């Protein structure tokens, strides 16, 4: 059994943060499962979207740490890491005329599904048995030598993958691999942070470089190691970069943190930064 699954932190998370189900269709056929933790007086919470083959509890280390510092965090059982990043970009793009997304943090992200070379086979995912779909996903996992924390993260992810049924995997892989791309000009005005791992991951250097070209004004945060799952095996670094990104919204209506958790001195500094930014515009 993986170390993460039996760790005190994960067990504490599962015992204190309930999984909620929300019906999003009239016939009860579409249900979103999510974790919602932290203060309830936040207008603009921080939302995490997991990768295509994972469940929302892969972000338990972010939920525990960030809510402890006063942030409201929502993690959805859908699919901002990897393919979650792609969906976050598409949602921001789709709602750009009536914005629903105020900022984005993209971890190990891509902008075009053609990088997976699976667009011609998307219609056949529904016909494949579960073990074949899982084999497709596992093919993107690191196969070389990794450190103990990365190994534990991979074990945990494999366990989470086993919890998904055939229909869930088929629908997520179809969504992840069908021919689609982001129209960056529609979301370039959104404050954006791109978080990448220099270490081996499922994304090619070309895919990462394309993201930099699409979003030349984005903040870039780089992790030396962490592979495909830095939010699990390098959670302290990821949490720090998330906090740095969110600092720019402290003292505004878009803050994801309880105002009582922010010092008066910090708010004064942030108000000064906002004033300077508005003058530049």
C-alpha positions in Angstrom: 0.0 0.0 0.0 1.3 3.5 -0.9 2.8 5.7 1.9 0.6 8.6 1.0 -2.7 6.7 1.2 -2.0 5.6 4.8 -0.3 8.9 5.9 -1.7 10.9 8.9 -2.2 13.9 6.6 -4.3 12.1 4.1 -6.4 10.3 6.8 -6.9 13.6 8.5 -8.1 15.2 5.2 -10.6 12.4 4.5 -12.0 12.5 8.1 -12.4 16.3 8.2 -13.2 17.5 4.6 -16.4 15.8 3.3 -16.9 14.9 -0.3 -19.9 16.8 -1.7 -22.1 15.8 -4.6 -23.8 18.6 -6.7 -26.4 17.8 -9.4 -25.8 20.0 -12.4 -28.6 18.7 -14.7 -32.4 18.4 -14.5 -32.4 14.7 -14.8 -29.8 13.9 -12.1 -27.5 12.3 -14.7 -24.7 14.8 -14.2 -23.2 15.0 -10.8 -20.1 16.9 -9.8 -18.2 15.6 -6.7 -16.1 18.2 -4.9 -14.2 19.1 -1.8 -15.0 22.6 -0.4 -12.9 23.8 2.6 -11.9 27.0 4.3 -13.8 30.2 5.2 -17.3 30.7 3.7 -17.1 34.5 3.4 -14.9 34.4 0.3 -16.4 35.7 -3.0 -13.7 34.4 -5.3 -12.3 31.0 -4.0 -9.3 29.1 -5.3 -10.5 26.1 -7.5 -8.3 23.1 -8.4 -9.1 20.9 -11.4 -7.3 17.5 -11.4 -5.7 15.8 -14.4 -7.8 13.6 -16.7 -7.4 10.4 -14.8 -7.3 11.6 -11.2 -9.7 12.4 -8.5 -9.9 15.7 -6.5 -8.2 14.3 -3.4 -4.9 14.4 -5.2 -4.8 18.1 -4.0 -5.3 17.2 -0.4 -1.9 18.8 0.6 -2.9 22.1 -1.0 -6.4 22.0 0.6 -5.0 21.3 4.1 -2.2 23.9 3.9 -4.0 26.7 2.1 -7.2 26.5 4.2 -5.0 26.6 7.3 -3.7 29.9 6.1 -7.2 31.3 5.6 -7.9 30.5 1.9 -11.1 29.0 0.6 -10.3 26.0 -1.6 -12.6 24.0 -3.9 -11.3 20.9 -5.6 -13.5 19.3 -8.2 -13.8 15.7 -9.4 -13.5 16.7 -13.0 -10.4 16.2 -14.9 -5.5 23.1 -13.2 -3.0 20.3 -13.5 -2.1 18.9 -17.0 -5.5 18.4 -18.7 -7.2 20.3 -15.9 -5.2 23.3 -17.1 -6.4 22.8 -20.6 -10.0 22.8 -19.4 -9.4 25.8 -17.2 -8.1 27.7 -20.3 -11.1 26.6 -22.4 -13.6 27.7 -19.7 -11.9 31.1 -19.4 -11.9 31.4 -23.2 -15.6 30.4 -23.5 -16.7 32.9 -20.8 -14.4 35.8 -21.8 -17.3 38.0 -22.8 -18.8 37.5 -19.3 -15.8 36.5 -17.3 -16.0 33.8 -14.6 -12.3 33.3 -14.1 -10.2 36.1 -12.6 -6.8 34.4 -12.7 -5.1 31.1 -13.7 -2.3 29.0 -12.3 -1.3 26.3 -14.9 0.8 23.4 -13.8 2.4 21.2 -16.4 0.0 22.6 -19.0 -0.6 22.5 -22.7 -2.7 24.4 -25.2 -3.4 21.9 -28.0 -4.6 18.3 -27.6 -2.8 17.2 -30.8 0.4 16.8 -28.8 -1.0 13.4 -27.6 -1.4 12.0 -31.1 -4.7 10.4 -30.1 -7.2 12.6 -32.0 -8.0 9.9 -34.5 -8.8 7.3 -31.9 -11.0 9.3 -29.6 -14.2 7.7 -30.9 -12.9 4.3 -30.0 -12.3 5.0 -26.3 -15.9 4.1 -25.5 -15.4 0.6 -26.9 -12.2 -0.1 -25.0 -12.3 -2.1 -21.8 -11.1 -0.4 -18.6 -7.7 -2.1 -18.4 -6.8 -0.8 -21.9 -7.8 2.8 -21.0 -5.7 2.6 -17.8 -2.8 1.3 -19.8 -3.0 4.4 -22.0 -2.8 6.6 -19.0 -0.1 4.6 -17.3 2.1 5.0 -20.4 2.6 8.7 -19.4 3.9 7.8 -16.0 7.6 8.1 -15.2 9.3 4.7 -15.8 12.9 5.6 -14.9 14.5 6.0 -11.4 12.8 8.5 -9.1 13.3 9.6 -5.5 11.1 8.2 -2.7 8.6 11.1 -2.6 8.0 10.9 -6.4 7.6 7.1 -6.1 5.0 7.5 -3.4 3.2 10.1 -5.6 3.1 7.7 -8.5 1.8 4.9 -6.3 -0.9 7.2 -5.0 -1.9 8.2 -8.5 -2.1 4.6 -9.7 -4.4 3.9 -6.7 -6.6 6.9 -7.7 -6.7 5.6 -11.3 -8.0 2.2 -10.1 -11.0 3.9 -8.5 -12.3 5.2 -11.9 -14.7 3.1 -14.0 -14.6 2.5 -17.7 -17.2 5.2 -18.6 -15.4 7.8 -16.5 -12.1 7.1 -18.1 -13.5 6.9 -21.6 -15.3 10.3 -21.3 -12.2 12.0 -19.7 -9.8 10.6 -22.3 -12.1 11.6 -25.1 -12.3 15.1 -23.7 -8.5 15.2 -23.3 -7.7 13.9 -26.7 -10.4 15.2 -29.1 -9.1 17.8 -31.6 -9.1 21.1 -29.8 -6.9 24.1 -29.0 -6.9 27.2 -26.9 -7.5 30.7 -28.4 -5.1 32.6 -26.2 -6.0 36.1 -27.4 -9.3 35.8 -25.5 -7.7 35.2 -22.2 -4.4 37.1 -22.3 -5.7 39.8 -20.0 -6.2 37.3 -17.2 -3.4 37.3 -14.6 -1.6 34.0 -15.3 1.1 31.9 -13.7 2.7 29.0 -15.6 4.3 26.4 -13.3 6.6 23.9 -15.0 8.9 21.1 -13.8 12.4 20.9 -15.3 12.5 17.2 -14.4 11.1 14.5 -16.8 7.3 14.8 -17.2 4.7 13.7 -19.7 4.9 17.0 -21.5 7.6 17.7 -24.1 9.9 20.7 -24.1 8.1 21.9 -27.3 4.7 21.9 -25.5 6.1 24.0 -22.7 7.8 26.4 -25.0 4.5 26.9 -26.9 2.8 27.9 -23.6 5.5 30.6 -23.1 4.9 31.9 -26.6 1.1 32.0 -26.2 1.4 33.8 -22.8 4.5 36.0 -23.0 3.4 38.2 -20.1 2.6 35.2 -17.7 4.6 34.8 -14.5 6.8 31.7 -14.8 7.5 29.4 -11.8 9.9 26.6 -12.3 10.5 23.5 -10.1 13.7 21.6 -10.5 12.0 18.2 -9.8 8.6 16.8 -9.2 7.7 15.0 -12.4 4.0 14.8 -13.4 2.7 15.3 -9.8 4.6 18.1 -8.1 1.5 19.0 -6.1 2.0 15.7 -4.2 5.7 15.2 -4.0 6.8 18.9 -4.0 3.7 20.3 -2.3 5.6 22.9 -0.1 7.0 24.5 -3.3 3.7 24.4 -5.1 1.9 25.9 -2.2 4.4 28.7 -2.0 4.0 29.6 -5.7 0.2 29.5 -5.3 0.4 32.0 -2.4 2.7 34.3 -4.4 0.3 34.3 -7.3 -2.7 35.1 -5.0 -0.9 37.9 -3.2 -1.8 40.4 -6.0 -5.4 40.1 -5.1 -5.2 40.6 -1.3 -7.3 43.6 -0.3 -9.5 43.3 -3.3 -12.9 41.7 -4.0 -11.1 38.9 -5.8 -9.1 37.8 -2.8 -9.3 34.1 -2.0 -8.2 34.6 1.6 -10.1 35.7 4.7 -9.3 39.4 5.2 -8.7 38.8 8.9 -5.7 36.6 7.9 -4.0 39.4 6.1 -2.0 42.0 8.2 -2.8 45.7 7.9 0.8 46.4 6.7 0.4 43.8 3.9 -2.9 45.4 2.8 -1.3 48.9 2.6 1.5 47.5 0.5 -0.9 45.8 -1.8 -3.1 48.9 -2.1 0.0 50.8 -3.2 0.8 48.2 -5.8 -2.8 48.4 -7.2 -2.6 52.1 -7.4 0.7 51.9 -9.4 -0.8 49.3 -11.7 -3.8 51.5 -12.4 -1.6 54.5 -13.1 0.4 52.5 -15.6 -2.8 51.5 -17.4 
